[in-house]
Amino acid sequence: MSFERQQAAALRILEGIENGTMSAADSFALVEEADPALVYLLFTWLRRRYAGHPNADAVIGRLVAVVDRDPLVGQLMKEGQADPVVAWFEEEHSYTALRAREFVELIVDKLES
């Protein structure tokens, strides 16, 4: 998948779950094609970003719906968590310090390099 396409897909996943603009099935279709590290980072960004947020129930509910849709999502998350890009991000950056677009650009760029 090209850099631009991967970045657009990652933003669609993130914004679809965050804003409720995609069904769990539509989100899952994009998630199953994504890099496991990207899946882990996107879902962790959402969990951290919405911890204690007034919209947490809605956003986390949509996130859980995607995760519960198929055991593959859990497997991707486990695989992604072990990726060196995740360790790099968590050592160098904060999930809550970056807005969605900045976060996706940074992560996709690192995965592509």
C-alpha positions as CSV (number, residue, x, y, z in Angstrom):
1,M,0.0,0.0,0.0
2,S,1.4,3.4,-0.9
3,F,2.3,6.0,1.7
4,E,-0.6,8.3,0.8
5,R,-3.1,5.4,0.7
6,Q,-1.9,4.0,4.0
7,Q,-2.1,7.5,5.6
8,A,-5.6,8.0,4.3
9,A,-6.7,4.6,5.5
10,A,-5.2,5.2,8.9
11,L,-7.0,8.5,9.2
12,R,-10.3,6.9,8.1
13,I,-9.9,4.3,10.8
14,L,-9.1,6.8,13.5
15,E,-11.7,9.4,12.5
16,G,-14.3,6.8,11.7
17,I,-14.1,5.4,15.3
18,E,-13.6,8.8,16.9
19,N,-16.4,10.6,15.1
20,G,-18.7,7.6,14.6
21,T,-18.7,8.1,10.8
22,M,-18.1,4.4,10.0
23,S,-19.7,1.2,11.1
24,A,-17.7,-1.5,12.9
25,A,-17.8,-3.6,9.7
26,D,-16.3,-0.7,7.6
27,S,-13.7,0.0,10.2
28,F,-12.8,-3.7,10.4
29,A,-12.4,-3.9,6.6
30,L,-9.7,-1.2,6.8
31,V,-8.1,-2.6,10.0
32,E,-7.6,-6.1,8.5
33,E,-5.5,-4.6,5.7
34,A,-3.4,-2.3,8.0
35,D,0.0,-2.9,9.4
36,P,-0.3,-4.5,12.9
37,A,1.9,-1.8,14.5
38,L,-0.4,0.8,13.0
39,V,-3.5,-0.9,14.4
40,Y,-2.0,-1.1,17.8
41,L,-0.9,2.5,17.8
42,L,-4.2,3.9,16.4
43,F,-6.3,2.0,19.0
44,T,-3.9,2.9,21.8
45,W,-4.1,6.6,20.7
46,L,-7.9,6.4,20.9
47,R,-7.8,4.8,24.4
48,R,-5.3,7.2,25.8
49,R,-6.8,10.3,24.1
50,Y,-10.3,9.5,25.4
51,A,-9.4,8.4,28.9
52,G,-11.5,10.6,31.2
53,H,-13.0,12.5,28.2
54,P,-16.7,13.4,28.2
55,N,-17.1,11.4,24.9
56,A,-15.2,8.4,26.2
57,D,-18.2,6.1,26.4
58,A,-19.1,6.6,22.7
59,V,-15.6,6.5,21.3
60,I,-14.4,3.5,23.4
61,G,-17.7,1.8,22.6
62,R,-17.1,2.1,18.9
63,L,-13.5,0.9,19.4
64,V,-14.7,-2.1,21.3
65,A,-17.2,-2.9,18.6
66,V,-14.4,-3.1,16.1
67,V,-12.2,-5.2,18.3
68,D,-15.0,-7.6,19.2
69,R,-16.0,-8.0,15.5
70,D,-13.3,-10.6,14.8
71,P,-10.5,-12.3,16.8
72,L,-8.1,-11.1,14.1
73,V,-8.1,-7.6,15.5
74,G,-6.8,-8.8,18.9
75,Q,-4.1,-10.9,17.1
76,L,-3.1,-7.8,15.1
77,M,-2.9,-5.7,18.2
78,K,-0.7,-8.3,20.0
79,E,1.6,-8.6,17.0
80,G,1.7,-4.8,16.6
81,Q,2.5,-4.2,20.2
82,A,5.8,-6.1,19.8
83,D,6.9,-4.0,16.8
84,P,10.0,-1.8,17.2
85,V,8.0,1.2,15.9
86,V,5.7,1.0,18.9
87,A,8.7,1.0,21.3
88,W,10.2,3.9,19.4
89,F,7.0,5.9,19.6
90,E,6.4,5.2,23.2
91,E,9.9,6.2,24.2
92,E,10.0,9.4,22.1
93,H,6.4,10.7,22.0
94,S,3.2,11.0,24.0
95,Y,-0.1,9.7,22.6
96,T,-2.0,12.7,24.0
97,A,0.4,15.3,22.7
98,L,-0.3,14.8,19.1
99,R,-3.5,15.5,17.2
100,A,-4.9,12.8,14.9
101,R,-3.4,14.0,11.6
102,E,0.0,14.7,13.1
103,F,0.0,11.3,14.8
104,V,-1.0,9.4,11.7
105,E,1.6,11.3,9.5
106,L,4.4,10.5,12.1
107,I,3.5,6.9,12.4
108,V,3.0,6.1,8.7
109,D,6.2,7.9,7.9
110,K,8.1,5.9,10.4
111,L,6.5,2.6,9.2
112,E,7.4,3.4,5.6
113,S,11.0,4.3,6.4
